[in-house]
Amino acid sequence: MRTLPLFLILISFACITNAAGQNKKVYTWTDSNGTIHYSDRSVQGKDSEVLSQSDNNNNVSTLAPKANQWQQDYQKNKKDNAKKQKQLDEKTKQKETYCKQIKKRLAIFSQGGRIYNASENGDRTFYSDNDIAKEMKQLQSKLKKKCR
């Protein structure tokens, strides 16, 4: 029993909102005092103009203005900044890799013992104590200049 009145109220509400949505014409006119009036009905004896929304586009979001120049500039700057940040990250990564290699090589020379270079055919050329000292000095200099 209770569902029937609720159902009728729901149906009547749907009909009213549907009918309200059908009338898309808005009339505007200016009276003798210069006041602008808006109405959903035309007024007799007044020179009224019809304002209406296009029937094929009921999407509110498309009624918003297109992107302004500042929005386009903002998007461009955002992309440029992202690109610069990516390049900076790559340079930082390369620098970290370079510094790790120098530190690793310096650690090898600091351990002492016999250090050598191997040629392509497998021959070994051993560093003298003076060569080891020179190499360590050069590596420490590179480490101070480029890795701090």
N, CA, C and O atoms as a DFTB+ gen file, in Angstrom:
592 C
 N C O
     1  1       0.805      -1.189       0.000
     2  2       0.000       0.000       0.000
     3  2       0.860       1.269       0.000
     4  3       0.556       2.235      -0.700
     5  1       1.917       1.254       0.780
     6  2       2.751       2.453       0.871
     7  2       3.588       2.670      -0.385
     8  3       3.957       3.803      -0.692
     9  1       3.881       1.634      -1.089
    10  2       4.732       1.768      -2.270
    11  2       4.018       2.450      -3.419
    12  3       4.675       3.095      -4.235
    13  1       2.724       2.339      -3.518
    14  2       1.977       2.963      -4.615
    15  2       2.077       4.487      -4.555
    16  3       2.369       5.092      -5.586
    17  1       1.852       5.149      -3.409
    18  2       2.000       6.613      -3.387
    19  2       3.433       7.053      -3.675
    20  3       3.655       8.052      -4.360
    21  1       4.407       6.302      -3.149
    22  2       5.802       6.651      -3.431
    23  2       6.125       6.497      -4.908
    24  3       6.855       7.306      -5.480
    25  1       5.583       5.460      -5.518
    26  2       5.784       5.232      -6.939
    27  2       5.165       6.363      -7.761
    28  3       5.771       6.832      -8.725
    29  1       3.977       6.796      -7.389
    30  2       3.312       7.888      -8.111
    31  2       4.073       9.203      -7.943
    32  3       4.177       9.989      -8.885
    33  1       4.593       9.435      -6.766
    34  2       5.380      10.644      -6.539
    35  2       6.651      10.610      -7.391
    36  3       7.040      11.622      -7.974
    37  1       7.285       9.456      -7.459
    38  2       8.496       9.307      -8.261
    39  2       8.202       9.537      -9.734
    40  3       8.965      10.223     -10.415
    41  1       7.114       8.979     -10.234
    42  2       6.738       9.152     -11.647
    43  2       6.417      10.614     -11.932
    44  3       6.838      11.146     -12.958
    45  1       5.685      11.264     -11.050
    46  2       5.332      12.671     -11.286
    47  2       6.584      13.552     -11.247
    48  3       6.704      14.487     -12.039
    49  1       7.505      13.267     -10.347
    50  2       8.751      14.024     -10.277
    51  2       9.556      13.855     -11.577
    52  3      10.114      14.821     -12.097
    53  1       9.606      12.635     -12.086
    54  2      10.330      12.378     -13.339
    55  2       9.686      13.126     -14.496
    56  3      10.393      13.663     -15.349
    57  1       8.382      13.172     -14.541
    58  2       7.676      13.880     -15.622
    59  2       7.923      15.381     -15.536
    60  3       8.127      16.038     -16.557
    61  1       7.904      15.924     -14.325
    62  2       8.107      17.360     -14.160
    63  2       9.518      17.755     -14.569
    64  3       9.702      18.749     -15.273
    65  1      10.526      16.985     -14.134
    66  2      11.906      17.320     -14.495
    67  2      12.148      17.140     -15.982
    68  3      12.927      17.886     -16.574
    69  1      11.502      16.174     -16.589
    70  2      11.635      15.984     -18.028
    71  2      11.010      17.157     -18.770
    72  3      11.591      17.653     -19.735
    73  1       9.834      17.609     -18.335
    74  2       9.168      18.732     -18.987
    75  2       9.980      20.013     -18.805
    76  3      10.051      20.839     -19.716
    77  1      10.584      20.178     -17.650
    78  2      11.394      21.374     -17.406
    79  2      12.620      21.383     -18.312
    80  3      13.064      22.444     -18.749
    81  1      13.159      20.220     -18.588
    82  2      14.327      20.134     -19.451
    83  2      14.016      20.364     -20.911
    84  3      14.912      20.705     -21.683
    85  1      12.769      20.185     -21.311
    86  2      12.390      20.349     -22.707
    87  2      12.394      21.812     -23.139
    88  3      12.724      22.109     -24.287
    89  1      12.035      22.729     -22.245
    90  2      11.967      24.133     -22.586
    91  2      13.359      24.745     -22.460
    92  3      13.815      25.049     -21.358
    93  1      14.020      24.919     -23.585
    94  2      15.375      25.428     -23.556
    95  2      15.452      26.875     -24.027
    96  3      16.543      27.443     -24.074
    97  1      14.337      27.476     -24.372
    98  2      14.367      28.848     -24.864
    99  2      14.308      29.821     -23.698
   100  3      13.538      29.646     -22.754
   101  1      15.125      30.830     -23.785
   102  2      15.134      31.894     -22.798
   103  2      14.964      33.199     -23.576
   104  3      15.695      33.470     -24.528
   105  1      13.981      34.004     -23.149
   106  2      13.708      35.269     -23.803
   107  2      14.291      36.391     -22.964
   108  3      14.239      36.345     -21.735
   109  1      14.841      37.390     -23.621
   110  2      15.376      38.547     -22.922
   111  2      14.867      39.817     -23.588
   112  3      14.722      39.872     -24.809
   113  1      14.600      40.829     -22.785
   114  2      14.185      42.123     -23.298
   115  2      14.593      43.192     -22.304
   116  3      14.858      42.918     -21.134
   117  1      14.634      44.412     -22.800
   118  2      14.991      45.562     -21.971
   119  2      13.767      46.456     -21.855
   120  3      13.135      46.784     -22.859
   121  1      13.427      46.854     -20.618
   122  2      12.263      47.714     -20.421
   123  2      12.646      49.177     -20.624
   124  3      13.787      49.484     -20.970
   125  1      11.687      50.075     -20.406
   126  2      11.906      51.506     -20.653
   127  2      12.918      52.109     -19.680
   128  3      13.513      53.143     -19.984
   129  1      13.126      51.491     -18.519
   130  2      14.110      51.985     -17.547
   131  2      15.516      51.473     -17.836
   132  3      16.464      51.887     -17.168
   133  1      15.675      50.585     -18.809
   134  2      16.979      50.038     -19.155
   135  2      17.311      48.751     -18.425
   136  3      18.432      48.253     -18.534
   137  1      16.355      48.202     -17.680
   138  2      16.576      46.964     -16.948
   139  2      16.393      45.778     -17.893
   140  3      15.433      45.726     -18.662
   141  1      17.322      44.831     -17.826
   142  2      17.253      43.641     -18.676
   143  2      16.478      42.568     -17.923
   144  3      16.752      42.289     -16.756
   145  1      15.503      41.970     -18.611
   146  2      14.678      40.921     -18.017
   147  2      14.889      39.620     -18.779
   148  3      15.130      39.626     -19.986
   149  1      14.795      38.497     -18.053
   150  2      14.901      37.168     -18.644
   151  2      13.646      36.388     -18.278
   152  3      13.126      36.517     -17.170
   153  1      13.160      35.572     -19.225
   154  2      11.955      34.794     -18.959
   155  2      11.932      33.579     -19.870
   156  3      12.642      33.517     -20.873
   157  1      11.089      32.602     -19.492
   158  2      10.923      31.447     -20.361
   159  2       9.761      31.640     -21.323
   160  3       9.470      30.753     -22.125
   161  1       9.087      32.798     -21.254
   162  2       7.974      33.131     -22.150
   163  2       8.245      34.475     -22.796
   164  3       8.868      35.353     -22.199
   165  1       7.768      34.624     -24.031
   166  2       7.920      35.918     -24.690
   167  2       6.856      36.876     -24.140
   168  3       5.791      36.445     -23.698
   169  1       7.152      38.155     -24.172
   170  2       6.248      39.172     -23.642
   171  2       5.626      39.913     -24.825
   172  3       6.322      40.337     -25.748
   173  1       4.300      40.060     -24.775
   174  2       3.591      40.758     -25.855
   175  2       3.965      42.236     -25.848
   176  3       4.031      42.860     -24.789
   177  1       4.204      42.782     -27.009
   178  2       4.487      44.200     -27.139
   179  2       5.927      44.566     -26.839
   180  3       6.299      45.732     -26.970
   181  1       6.735      43.622     -26.449
   182  2       8.153      43.895     -26.173
   183  2       8.996      43.253     -27.261
   184  3       8.675      42.179     -27.771
   185  1      10.059      43.919     -27.597
   186  2      10.988      43.387     -28.596
   187  2      11.940      42.441     -27.873
   188  3      12.991      42.856     -27.385
   189  1      11.561      41.158     -27.809
   190  2      12.365      40.197     -27.055
   191  2      13.258      39.394     -27.988
   192  3      12.930      39.153     -29.150
   193  1      14.377      38.998     -27.448
   194  2      15.358      38.213     -28.191
   195  2      15.409      36.814     -27.571
   196  3      15.326      36.669     -26.351
   197  1      15.545      35.788     -28.413
   198  2      15.561      34.408     -27.929
   199  2      17.003      33.971     -27.724
   200  3      17.829      34.031     -28.634
   201  1      17.281      33.528     -26.502
   202  2      18.576      32.920     -26.188
   203  2      18.313      31.451     -25.978
   204  3      17.423      31.094     -25.206
   205  1      19.057      30.587     -26.638
   206  2      18.820      29.152     -26.444
   207  2      20.125      28.405     -26.543
   208  3      21.082      28.834     -27.188
   209  1      20.123      27.270     -25.877
   210  2      21.280      26.377     -25.940
   211  2      21.075      25.480     -27.139
   212  3      19.942      25.111     -27.447
   213  1      22.145      25.122     -27.822
   214  2      22.003      24.247     -28.980
   215  2      21.473      22.885     -28.545
   216  3      21.835      22.383     -27.481
   217  1      20.623      22.296     -29.365
   218  2      19.973      21.032     -29.019
   219  2      20.917      19.854     -29.066
   220  3      20.712      18.874     -28.349
   221  1      21.937      19.921     -29.882
   222  2      22.804      18.760     -30.051
   223  2      23.913      18.671     -29.016
   224  3      24.660      17.693     -29.003
   225  1      24.038      19.668     -28.149
   226  2      25.120      19.632     -27.174
   227  2      24.584      19.974     -25.790
   228  3      24.352      21.141     -25.475
   229  1      24.390      18.957     -24.972
   230  2      23.917      19.172     -23.613
   231  2      25.039      18.994     -22.606
   232  3      24.792      18.987     -21.400
   233  1      26.244      18.851     -23.072
   234  2      27.379      18.626     -22.197
   235  2      27.864      19.964     -21.638
   236  3      28.279      20.843     -22.395
   237  1      27.813      20.113     -20.345
   238  2      28.187      21.372     -19.719
   239  2      29.681      21.646     -19.881
   240  3      30.089      22.799     -20.021
   241  1      30.487      20.602     -19.864
   242  2      31.933      20.805     -19.929
   243  2      32.369      21.405     -21.259
   244  3      33.393      22.087     -21.310
   245  1      31.629      21.174     -22.332
   246  2      32.025      21.750     -23.614
   247  2      31.651      23.226     -23.704
   248  3      32.098      23.928     -24.611
   249  1      30.828      23.698     -22.762
   250  2      30.468      25.104     -22.782
   251  2      31.554      25.972     -22.163
   252  3      31.533      27.193     -22.313
   253  1      32.497      25.355     -21.472
   254  2      33.602      26.099     -20.864
   255  2      34.501      26.638     -21.969
   256  3      34.610      26.028     -23.033
   257  1      35.141      27.770     -21.726
   258  2      36.006      28.327     -22.764
   259  2      37.208      27.436     -23.018
   260  3      37.658      26.694     -22.146
   261  1      37.703      27.531     -24.214
   262  2      38.888      26.743     -24.569
   263  2      40.086      27.267     -23.798
   264  3      40.046      28.345     -23.205
   265  1      41.165      26.468     -23.821
   266  2      42.356      26.806     -23.044
   267  2      42.888      28.176     -23.454
   268  3      43.036      28.470     -24.640
   269  1      43.166      28.987     -22.477
   270  2      43.748      30.300     -22.731
   271  2      45.239      30.160     -22.971
   272  3      45.816      29.086     -22.800
   273  1      45.846      31.255     -23.367
   274  2      47.271      31.235     -23.662
   275  2      48.083      30.881     -22.420
   276  3      49.077      30.160     -22.514
   277  1      47.670      31.380     -21.264
   278  2      48.437      31.088     -20.047
   279  2      48.392      29.608     -19.708
   280  3      49.352      29.065     -19.162
   281  1      47.280      28.952     -20.028
   282  2      47.190      27.513     -19.785
   283  2      48.123      26.753     -20.723
   284  3      48.777      25.789     -20.323
   285  1      48.173      27.195     -21.959
   286  2      49.077      26.556     -22.916
   287  2      50.530      26.771     -22.499
   288  3      51.348      25.854     -22.574
   289  1      50.841      27.990     -22.059
   290  2      52.204      28.273     -21.590
   291  2      52.537      27.430     -20.365
   292  3      53.649      26.916     -20.243
   293  1      51.575      27.291     -19.462
   294  2      51.791      26.487     -18.255
   295  2      52.112      25.041     -18.620
   296  3      53.047      24.450     -18.081
   297  1      51.322      24.469     -19.551
   298  2      51.559      23.085     -19.966
   299  2      52.922      22.938     -20.632
   300  3      53.630      21.959     -20.400
   301  1      53.288      23.925     -21.468
   302  2      54.582      23.872     -22.154
   303  2      55.723      23.947     -21.130
   304  3      56.690      23.190     -21.210
   305  1      55.596      24.866     -20.170
   306  2      56.634      24.989     -19.135
   307  2      56.726      23.722     -18.293
   308  3      57.814      23.306     -17.894
   309  1      55.593      23.125     -18.033
   310  2      55.576      21.883     -17.253
   311  2      56.331      20.779     -17.988
   312  3      57.116      20.050     -17.382
   313  1      56.094      20.656     -19.290
   314  2      56.797      19.651     -20.086
   315  2      58.297      19.965     -20.158
   316  3      59.133      19.070     -20.033
   317  1      58.626      21.244     -20.361
   318  2      60.033      21.636     -20.434
   319  2      60.757      21.351     -19.118
   320  3      61.882      20.852     -19.112
   321  1      60.098      21.675     -18.006
   322  2      60.708      21.413     -16.703
   323  2      60.899      19.921     -16.460
   324  3      61.906      19.506     -15.886
   325  1      59.937      19.118     -16.893
   326  2      60.070      17.664     -16.740
   327  2      61.241      17.147     -17.578
   328  3      61.990      16.273     -17.141
   329  1      61.390      17.694     -18.778
   330  2      62.492      17.285     -19.649
   331  2      63.841      17.685     -19.037
   332  3      64.789      16.900     -19.049
   333  1      63.919      18.906     -18.505
   334  2      65.158      19.360     -17.866
   335  2      65.477      18.510     -16.644
   336  3      66.636      18.169     -16.406
   337  1      64.453      18.169     -15.869
   338  2      64.671      17.348     -14.681
   339  2      65.183      15.965     -15.068
   340  3      66.046      15.403     -14.394
   341  1      64.644      15.421     -16.159
   342  2      65.091      14.108     -16.631
   343  2      66.561      14.166     -17.057
   344  3      67.340      13.267     -16.738
   345  1      66.934      15.225     -17.777
   346  2      68.328      15.386     -18.189
   347  2      69.242      15.549     -16.979
   348  3      70.338      14.989     -16.936
   349  1      68.783      16.318     -16.000
   350  2      69.576      16.512     -14.783
   351  2      69.750      15.198     -14.030
   352  3      70.827      14.909     -13.510
   353  1      68.686      14.407     -13.976
   354  2      68.769      13.099     -13.325
   355  2      69.765      12.181     -14.041
   356  3      70.518      11.452     -13.396
   357  1      69.762      12.223     -15.384
   358  2      70.708      11.407     -16.155
   359  2      72.150      11.841     -15.873
   360  3      73.030      11.003     -15.677
   361  1      72.382      13.153     -15.855
   362  2      73.743      13.646     -15.582
   363  2      74.183      13.253     -14.175
   364  3      75.334      12.872     -13.963
   365  1      73.266      13.348     -13.221
   366  2      73.588      12.976     -11.844
   367  2      73.935      11.500     -11.756
   368  3      74.870      11.115     -11.054
   369  1      73.178      10.675     -12.471
   370  2      73.439       9.233     -12.466
   371  2      74.798       8.932     -13.098
   372  3      75.552       8.103     -12.588
   373  1      75.109       9.603     -14.203
   374  2      76.403       9.401     -14.852
   375  2      77.544       9.822     -13.931
   376  3      78.569       9.144     -13.851
   377  1      77.360      10.948     -13.234
   378  2      78.395      11.425     -12.321
   379  2      78.594      10.440     -11.175
   380  3      79.725      10.164     -10.776
   381  1      77.484       9.908     -10.642
   382  2      77.590       8.924      -9.565
   383  2      78.338       7.678     -10.024
   384  3      79.170       7.143      -9.291
   385  1      78.041       7.218     -11.234
   386  2      78.719       6.045     -11.785
   387  2      80.213       6.323     -11.952
   388  3      81.046       5.488     -11.600
   389  1      80.547       7.492     -12.485
   390  2      81.945       7.881     -12.678
   391  2      82.674       7.918     -11.338
   392  3      83.789       7.408     -11.221
   393  1      82.051       8.517     -10.332
   394  2      82.679       8.629      -9.013
   395  2      82.855       7.250      -8.367
   396  3      83.861       7.003      -7.702
   397  1      81.894       6.363      -8.556
   398  2      82.027       5.007      -8.012
   399  2      83.210       4.291      -8.642
   400  3      83.943       3.577      -7.959
   401  1      83.399       4.483      -9.964
   402  2      84.522       3.845     -10.641
   403  2      85.861       4.379     -10.124
   404  3      86.807       3.618      -9.925
   405  1      85.928       5.688      -9.911
   406  2      87.176       6.273      -9.395
   407  2      87.451       5.758      -7.989
   408  3      88.584       5.396      -7.672
   409  1      86.419       5.722      -7.143
   410  2      86.598       5.244      -5.764
   411  2      87.021       3.776      -5.743
   412  3      87.857       3.371      -4.935
   413  1      86.436       2.989      -6.638
   414  2      86.792       1.565      -6.707
   415  2      88.253       1.401      -7.140
   416  3      88.993       0.595      -6.575
   417  1      88.646       2.166      -8.135
   418  2      90.037       2.087      -8.624
   419  2      91.010       2.573      -7.542
   420  3      92.080       1.993      -7.356
   421  1      90.630       3.638      -6.834
   422  2      91.475       4.148      -5.751
   423  2      91.603       3.123      -4.625
   424  3      92.670       2.977      -4.030
   425  1      90.513       2.416      -4.338
   426  2      90.566       1.377      -3.309
   427  2      91.506       0.255      -3.715
   428  3      92.230      -0.286      -2.879
   429  1      91.498      -0.094      -4.984
   430  2      92.394      -1.147      -5.481
   431  2      93.848      -0.729      -5.312
   432  3      94.679      -1.520      -4.866
   433  1      94.154       0.519      -5.669
   434  2      95.538       0.999      -5.555
   435  2      95.938       1.183      -4.089
   436  3      97.116       1.072      -3.751
   437  1      94.976       1.458      -3.227
   438  2      95.280       1.674      -1.803
   439  2      95.543       0.370      -1.071
   440  3      96.201       0.379      -0.030
   441  1      95.052      -0.743      -1.578
   442  2      95.226      -2.031      -0.896
   443  2      96.683      -2.487      -0.869
   444  3      97.096      -3.239       0.013
   445  1      97.421      -2.037      -1.814
   446  2      98.819      -2.473      -1.885
   447  2      98.925      -3.764      -2.681
   448  3      97.946      -4.241      -3.255
   449  1     100.117      -4.314      -2.705
   450  2     100.345      -5.530      -3.465
   451  2     100.733      -5.197      -4.893
   452  3     100.991      -4.042      -5.234
   453  1     100.769      -6.212      -5.702
   454  2     101.183      -6.043      -7.095
   455  2      99.954      -5.752      -7.933
   456  3      98.997      -6.527      -7.950
   457  1      99.993      -4.620      -8.630
   458  2      98.875      -4.197      -9.476
   459  2      99.370      -4.194     -10.917
   460  3     100.500      -3.795     -11.201
   461  1      98.502      -4.647     -11.822
   462  2      98.934      -4.750     -13.209
   463  2      97.787      -4.362     -14.142
   464  3      96.618      -4.311     -13.760
   465  1      98.190      -4.090     -15.391
   466  2      97.249      -3.908     -16.499
   467  2      97.400      -5.116     -17.395
   468  3      98.512      -5.577     -17.652
   469  1      96.271      -5.630     -17.871
   470  2      96.326      -6.769     -18.796
   471  2      96.095      -6.256     -20.212
   472  3      95.175      -5.475     -20.457
   473  1      96.930      -6.698     -21.132
   474  2      96.756      -6.303     -22.530
   475  2      95.717      -7.205     -23.182
   476  3      95.204      -8.124     -22.545
   477  1      95.407      -6.948     -24.444
   478  2      94.387      -7.715     -25.160
   479  2      94.778      -9.184     -25.317
   480  3      93.922     -10.068     -25.290
   481  1      96.049      -9.432     -25.478
   482  2      96.476     -10.829     -25.668
   483  2      96.845     -11.508     -24.348
   484  3      97.372     -12.620     -24.350
   485  1      96.564     -10.828     -23.193
   486  2      96.760     -11.468     -21.901
   487  2      98.063     -11.160     -21.208
   488  3      98.285     -11.631     -20.093
   489  1      98.938     -10.384     -21.829
   490  2     100.205     -10.025     -21.184
   491  2      99.933      -9.034     -20.054
   492  3      99.078      -8.156     -20.170
   493  1     100.678      -9.194     -18.958
   494  2     100.500      -8.325     -17.800
   495  2     101.662      -7.333     -17.722
   496  3     102.830      -7.685     -17.890
   497  1     101.290      -6.080     -17.461
   498  2     102.286      -5.036     -17.233
   499  2     102.083      -4.548     -15.811
   500  3     101.036      -3.989     -15.486
   501  1     103.089      -4.758     -14.954
   502  2     102.959      -4.421     -13.541
   503  2     103.320      -2.966     -13.289
   504  3     104.213      -2.414     -13.932
   505  1     102.604      -2.345     -12.333
   506  2     102.891      -0.966     -11.904
   507  2     104.063      -0.982     -10.921
   508  3     104.173      -1.867     -10.073
   509  1     104.928       0.014     -11.057
   510  2     106.005       0.195     -10.063
   511  2     105.430       0.997      -8.896
   512  3     104.315       1.513      -8.981
   513  1     106.183       1.100      -7.820
   514  2     105.716       1.864      -6.656
   515  2     105.488       3.332      -7.009
   516  3     104.535       3.949      -6.535
   517  1     106.366       3.888      -7.844
   518  2     106.197       5.287      -8.281
   519  2     104.939       5.459      -9.132
   520  3     104.213       6.443      -8.985
   521  1     104.684       4.489     -10.031
   522  2     103.483       4.546     -10.866
   523  2     102.215       4.454     -10.009
   524  3     101.229       5.143     -10.275
   525  1     102.247       3.616      -9.001
   526  2     101.097       3.468      -8.105
   527  2     100.845       4.776      -7.359
   528  3      99.698       5.200      -7.217
   529  1     101.922       5.422      -6.878
   530  2     101.780       6.699      -6.158
   531  2     101.223       7.786      -7.079
   532  3     100.354       8.559      -6.674
   533  1     101.727       7.847      -8.328
   534  2     101.221       8.819      -9.299
   535  2      99.737       8.591      -9.586
   536  3      98.936       9.526      -9.580
   537  1      99.394       7.343      -9.834
   538  2      98.006       6.994     -10.161
   539  2      97.084       7.351      -8.987
   540  3      96.005       7.905      -9.199
   541  1      97.492       7.042      -7.770
   542  2      96.672       7.358      -6.598
   543  2      96.487       8.874      -6.462
   544  3      95.401       9.346      -6.126
   545  1      97.562       9.630      -6.727
   546  2      97.483      11.088      -6.645
   547  2      96.499      11.633      -7.691
   548  3      95.692      12.514      -7.394
   549  1      96.574      11.100      -8.913
   550  2      95.660      11.532      -9.975
   551  2      94.209      11.173      -9.628
   552  3      93.304      11.983      -9.829
   553  1      93.992       9.968      -9.112
   554  2      92.632       9.547      -8.756
   555  2      92.063      10.402      -7.625
   556  3      90.885      10.756      -7.644
   557  1      92.903      10.735      -6.636
   558  2      92.438      11.587      -5.533
   559  2      92.112      12.970      -6.033
   560  3      91.147      13.582      -5.576
   561  1      92.908      13.482      -6.972
   562  2      92.649      14.798      -7.559
   563  2      91.319      14.805      -8.319
   564  3      90.516      15.724      -8.161
   565  1      91.090      13.774      -9.146
   566  2      89.808      13.655      -9.876
   567  2      88.636      13.539      -8.923
   568  3      87.574      14.118      -9.150
   569  1      88.839      12.791      -7.863
   570  2      87.781      12.601      -6.874
   571  2      87.427      13.933      -6.209
   572  3      86.249      14.223      -6.001
   573  1      88.432      14.744      -5.875
   574  2      88.166      16.052      -5.248
   575  2      87.496      17.010      -6.210
   576  3      86.583      17.740      -5.823
   577  1      87.942      17.019      -7.472
   578  2      87.418      17.980      -8.440
   579  2      85.983      17.645      -8.891
   580  3      85.136      18.534      -8.979
   581  1      85.722      16.391      -9.170
   582  2      84.469      16.051      -9.843
   583  2      83.430      15.353      -8.970
   584  3      82.276      15.216      -9.377
   585  1      83.819      14.917      -7.788
   586  2      82.899      14.098      -7.013
   587  2      82.518      14.719      -5.667
   588  3      82.030      14.010      -4.787
   589  1      82.717      15.944      -5.498
   590  2      82.328      16.576      -4.224
   591  2      81.262      17.591      -4.436
   592  3      80.811      18.222      -3.481
